[in-house]
Amino acid sequence: MLPNITKPAIALVADTRESLNQLMAILSPLEFTLAGSYTHLDTSEWKNRTIHLWLVVSDNVDAFLDYLDDTDAPILMTENIPDRTETYVYRKWCQNLIEKVASLLQATPVVPEEEISQAFIEETTDPADAPTQTNHLIAKKEFKDIWVIVASLGGPEAVKSFFKHLTPDLPIAFIYGQHIDEHAAPNLVSVINNNSDYRGLYITDMHQLHQGQVAIYPPHQMTTINPQGMIQSFRDLPWDTPYTPNLNQIIDNVSEHFLYRMGVLVLSGMCDDGVLSATRIARLGAPVWTQNPDECISSSMPDAIITNEAATFIGNAENLAQKINQRYQ
């Protein structure tokens, strides 16, 4: 989100009032001032307003652009909002629009990371189990690479062991996709924070990813990352089913922007979610490492990676941590 001290003024233009209302809902993760919303521009009323960005969403943008010759503000134009029943197309359209607008407005997180992390620690951690380790990481340091952790049944146990053996202050950030119930998902924060120097964050809005952070994706909200490392969770957009969060979608999205700066850790889990995308990026040269099936509570996910000949390293959770430690020495 944009900082509270800076609220750029956006003017929205669309064919119908319903479309304008949809745009306001889609852009709700961003903080801005609404300079005006218009279905026609054949008045001079808007010329007396401060406008930093025009967003024109229409199948006939020329009908509006004829009236905007005098504006000094940039104009972002796009085709009309897709039908929401076309789920994938609609999701991608919303994602792309938010990324473009956020980039133009130079979006940054509104809620400080310390507040997000502390809020979830307080909500999900028993005081008797409070972390005893000191976090040695430098806040807001840019990551070099992203490692995606994907898991299902048995995943939290493997993640706990993995982070216990991970060297502090490595130049990386993590994205963690875990098949889990929506109400239990926030508890994954304490799995990270109680067992390592890395900071777990449960993402339910917009967040700029930094080194040393573990972004835990919610199972009930479609969540993506853009080329600048800005993570966005869409409150009204679910993942593709049957398994959520959809691990193939997570890997595909990260590889879209970070193919040569990423790796994937496939941990204990049922089914084969994530295997198609992990295999694809492995064949393009990205490291894909799996937990040893013999060490898994459920070995289906690692087995599928190994069967596809996509695994470039196999080991238990401690081995996987040591392998990453060596990689960034």
C-alpha positions in Angstrom: 0.0 0.0 0.0 1.0 3.6 -0.3 2.2 5.4 2.8 -0.5 7.4 4.7 1.5 10.6 4.2 1.2 10.4 0.5 -2.2 9.9 -1.2 -2.0 10.4 -4.9 -5.2 11.5 -6.6 -6.6 9.1 -9.2 -9.5 9.9 -11.6 -11.4 6.9 -12.7 -13.2 6.7 -16.1 -15.4 3.8 -17.3 -18.4 3.1 -19.4 -20.8 2.5 -16.5 -21.3 3.4 -12.9 -21.2 -0.4 -12.1 -17.7 -0.6 -13.7 -16.5 2.4 -11.6 -17.7 0.6 -8.5 -15.8 -2.5 -9.5 -12.7 -0.5 -10.1 -12.9 1.0 -6.6 -13.2 -2.6 -5.2 -10.3 -3.9 -7.3 -8.0 -1.0 -6.3 -9.0 -1.1 -2.6 -5.5 -2.6 -1.6 -4.0 0.7 -2.7 -4.3 3.9 -0.7 -5.2 6.9 -2.8 -7.5 9.9 -3.0 -10.4 9.6 -5.5 -10.2 12.8 -7.6 -13.4 11.8 -9.4 -15.2 9.0 -11.2 -16.7 9.6 -14.6 -18.8 7.9 -17.2 -18.5 10.9 -19.5 -16.0 13.8 -19.7 -17.9 16.4 -21.7 -17.7 18.9 -18.9 -14.9 21.0 -17.6 -15.5 20.3 -13.9 -12.5 17.9 -13.6 -10.1 20.5 -15.0 -10.2 22.3 -11.6 -9.1 19.2 -9.7 -5.6 17.9 -8.7 -5.2 14.7 -10.6 -2.0 12.6 -10.5 -3.2 9.7 -12.6 -6.1 9.0 -15.0 -7.3 5.4 -15.2 -9.5 4.8 -18.3 -11.1 1.4 -18.5 -13.3 1.1 -21.6 -13.8 -0.8 -24.8 -13.7 2.6 -26.5 -11.0 4.7 -24.9 -10.9 7.1 -27.9 -14.3 8.4 -26.8 -12.7 9.6 -23.6 -9.3 10.5 -24.7 -10.6 13.3 -27.0 -11.5 15.2 -23.8 -8.1 14.7 -22.1 -5.9 16.7 -24.3 -5.3 19.4 -21.7 -4.4 17.1 -18.8 -0.8 17.0 -17.6 -1.3 13.7 -15.6 -0.3 10.3 -17.1 -3.2 8.3 -18.5 -3.4 4.5 -18.0 -5.7 2.9 -20.5 -7.0 -0.7 -20.5 -9.8 -2.7 -22.0 -13.0 -3.2 -20.0 -13.2 -5.4 -17.0 -13.5 -9.1 -17.9 -16.5 -11.1 -16.8 -15.9 -12.5 -13.3 -17.1 -15.9 -14.4 -14.0 -16.2 -16.5 -12.0 -16.7 -13.3 -8.5 -17.0 -14.6 -8.8 -14.2 -17.0 -10.4 -11.9 -14.4 -7.7 -12.7 -11.8 -4.9 -11.9 -14.2 -6.6 -8.7 -15.3 -7.0 -7.5 -11.7 -3.4 -8.5 -10.9 -2.0 -6.7 -13.9 -4.0 -3.6 -13.2 -3.0 -3.3 -9.5 0.7 -3.9 -10.4 0.6 -1.1 -13.1 -1.2 1.4 -10.8 1.0 0.5 -7.8 4.1 1.0 -10.0 2.9 4.3 -11.2 2.1 5.5 -7.7 5.4 4.1 -6.4 3.5 1.9 -3.9 5.1 0.8 -0.6 3.7 -1.0 2.4 1.5 1.0 4.7 1.7 -1.3 7.7 5.3 -1.5 9.1 6.7 -5.0 9.0 7.3 -5.0 12.8 3.6 -4.4 13.4 2.5 -7.2 11.0 4.9 -9.7 12.5 4.1 -8.8 16.1 0.3 -8.9 15.5 0.4 -12.4 14.3 2.9 -13.6 17.0 0.5 -12.2 19.6 -2.5 -13.9 18.0 -1.0 -17.3 17.3 1.6 -17.9 19.9 1.1 -19.1 23.5 3.1 -16.7 25.8 4.8 -19.8 27.3 6.2 -20.6 23.8 7.5 -17.1 23.1 10.6 -17.1 20.9 13.9 -17.2 22.8 16.1 -16.5 19.8 17.2 -13.0 18.8 16.5 -11.9 15.3 19.8 -10.8 13.8 18.5 -9.8 10.4 18.8 -6.3 9.1 15.3 -4.9 8.4 14.2 -4.0 4.9 17.3 -5.4 3.2 16.8 -6.3 -0.5 16.8 -10.0 -1.2 19.1 -11.6 -3.8 17.0 -14.7 -4.5 13.6 -16.1 -3.7 13.1 -19.7 -2.6 9.6 -21.1 -2.8 8.7 -23.7 -0.2 5.7 -26.0 -1.1 4.2 -28.6 1.2 1.1 -30.4 2.3 0.7 -33.1 4.9 3.7 -33.1 7.2 5.0 -29.8 5.8 5.0 -27.7 9.1 7.2 -30.3 10.8 9.7 -30.3 7.9 9.7 -26.4 7.8 10.4 -26.2 11.5 13.4 -28.5 11.1 14.6 -26.7 8.0 14.6 -23.2 9.6 16.3 -24.5 12.7 19.4 -25.3 10.7 19.4 -22.3 8.4 22.2 -19.8 8.7 20.9 -16.3 9.7 21.2 -13.4 7.3 21.4 -15.2 4.0 20.6 -12.9 1.1 17.3 -14.6 0.3 13.6 -14.4 1.0 11.1 -17.2 1.1 7.5 -17.7 -0.1 5.8 -20.5 1.7 2.7 -22.3 0.2 1.2 -24.9 2.5 -2.0 -26.8 2.1 -3.8 -26.0 5.3 -7.1 -24.9 6.7 -7.8 -21.2 6.4 -8.3 -20.8 10.2 -5.1 -22.7 11.0 -2.9 -21.0 8.5 -1.8 -18.0 10.7 -0.3 -20.5 13.1 2.4 -21.1 10.6 3.9 -17.8 11.6 5.0 -19.2 15.0 6.5 -22.3 13.3 8.9 -19.9 11.6 9.4 -17.3 14.3 9.8 -19.7 17.2 12.5 -21.8 15.5 14.7 -19.4 13.5 16.1 -16.0 12.9 13.8 -15.6 10.0 10.6 -13.6 10.2 7.3 -15.3 9.2 4.6 -13.0 7.8 1.1 -14.2 7.0 0.1 -12.2 3.9 -3.5 -11.0 3.7 -3.0 -7.6 2.0 -0.1 -6.0 0.2 3.5 -6.3 1.4 7.0 -5.5 0.1 9.2 -8.7 0.5 12.6 -8.2 2.0 15.6 -10.4 2.8 15.1 -12.7 5.7 11.3 -12.8 5.5 9.1 -15.8 5.0 5.9 -14.8 3.2 3.2 -17.3 4.1 0.5 -17.4 1.5 -3.1 -17.7 2.7 -5.1 -20.8 1.4 -8.3 -18.8 0.8 -7.0 -15.7 -1.1 -5.2 -15.6 -4.5 -1.7 -14.1 -3.8 0.9 -13.0 -6.3 4.3 -11.2 -6.4 5.3 -8.6 -9.0 8.8 -7.9 -10.5 9.6 -5.4 -7.7 8.9 -8.0 -5.0 5.6 -6.5 -4.0 3.2 -9.3 -2.8 -0.5 -8.8 -3.3 -3.3 -10.9 -1.8 -6.7 -10.5 -3.4 -9.5 -10.8 -0.9 -12.2 -11.7 -3.3 -10.3 -14.0 -5.6 -9.9 -17.7 -4.6 -7.1 -20.1 -5.8 -7.8 -22.7 -8.4 -9.0 -25.8 -6.7 -8.9 -28.6 -5.6 -5.9 -27.8 -3.5 -5.3 -24.4 -1.9 -3.1 -22.4 -2.0 -2.5 -23.7 -5.5 1.2 -24.6 -5.5 1.5 -24.6 -9.3 0.1 -21.1 -9.4 2.6 -19.9 -6.8 5.6 -21.3 -8.6 4.4 -20.1 -12.0 3.9 -16.6 -10.7 7.3 -16.4 -9.0 9.1 -17.8 -12.1 7.4 -15.2 -14.3 9.5 -12.6 -12.7 12.4 -14.4 -10.9 13.2 -17.5 -13.0 16.9 -17.0 -12.7 16.8 -15.8 -9.1 14.7 -18.6 -7.5 14.6 -22.1 -6.3 11.9 -24.5 -5.1 11.9 -26.7 -2.0 9.4 -29.6 -2.2 8.6 -30.9 1.2 6.3 -33.6 2.7 2.9 -33.6 1.1 0.0 -35.6 -0.4 -1.1 -35.3 -4.0 1.1 -33.8 -6.8 0.3 -30.1 -6.6 3.2 -28.0 -7.7 4.9 -30.8 -9.6 4.0 -29.5 -13.1 5.4 -26.1 -12.5 8.4 -27.3 -10.5 9.3 -29.7 -13.3 9.0 -26.9 -15.9 11.4 -24.5 -14.1 13.8 -27.4 -13.3 14.1 -28.0 -17.1 14.8 -24.3 -17.5 17.7 -24.5 -15.0 16.2 -23.5 -11.7 17.2 -25.6 -8.7 14.4 -27.8 -7.4 15.3 -29.7 -4.2 13.1 -32.3 -2.5 12.8 -33.8 1.0 13.9 -37.4 1.1 10.7 -39.4 0.7 11.8 -41.7 3.6 11.8 -38.7 5.9 8.3 -37.5 4.9 5.0 -38.0 6.7 3.5 -38.2 3.2 5.9 -38.6 0.3 3.6 -38.1 -2.7 4.8 -34.6 -3.6 8.6 -35.4 -3.4 8.0 -38.8 -5.1 6.3 -37.1 -8.1 9.2 -34.6 -8.4 11.7 -37.5 -8.4 9.7 -39.6 -10.8 9.7 -36.6 -13.2 13.5 -36.4 -12.9 13.2 -32.8 -11.8 15.0 -33.0 -8.4 18.5 -31.7 -8.5 19.1 -32.5 -4.8 17.4 -34.8 -2.3 17.9 -34.8 1.5 16.2 -34.5 4.8 15.1 -31.0 6.1 18.5 -30.4 7.8 20.3 -31.4 4.6 18.2 -29.0 2.6 19.1 -26.2 5.0 22.8 -27.0 4.9 22.7 -27.1 1.1 21.3 -23.6 1.0 23.9 -22.4 3.6 26.6 -23.7 1.3 25.1 -22.1 -1.8 25.3 -18.6 -0.2 28.6 -18.8 1.6 
